[in-house]
């Protein structure tokens, strides 16, 4: 019988992996802590709002086609506040919040442009939904998910408030009642 002598290289590998796993776990916990501590919830909205206070974040360009086939270029709206909402017809929270988006556009008039970017792959479903629900907003369809990828959107609905200089000021994750007076007040101050 031989005494098994532990391989020092193998031990170092396991120790290294354990340290690496611990560091990853700490970083993941820190990310969760940041998400749980920094977001503010609006009292009547369920969406989590993030104020963008670090260096100004320039809104990426979104060059998409509107419902009637015209090209939409977000940079053409420089000088206006843009409310950029990513949604889909297969997303129940998106459908739930859509009437309040329409109401917000009616309330804000030309002070704010609401752009609803559909992530639907099915063009017919998208057009039918917009017609059936009387969506009186500027809408575009992004079947390749190119715009939401530019913005780092990971959950629908997500909404970005872009100021007159093209800088993202807030990001909302989740459905909200966009007719909330706090949101309207915030938009009026931009």
Buried (B, 14 or more C-beta within 10 A) or exposed (E): EEEEEEEEEEEEEEEEEEEEEEEEEEEEEEEEEEEEEEBEEBEEBBBBBBEBEEEEBEBBEBEBEEBEEEEBEBEEBEEBBBBBBBBBBBBEBBBBBBBBBBBBBEBBEEEBBBBBBBBBBBEEBBBEBBEEEEBEBBBBBBEEEEBBEBBEBEEBBBBBBBBEEBBBBBBBBBBBBBBBEEBBEBBEEB
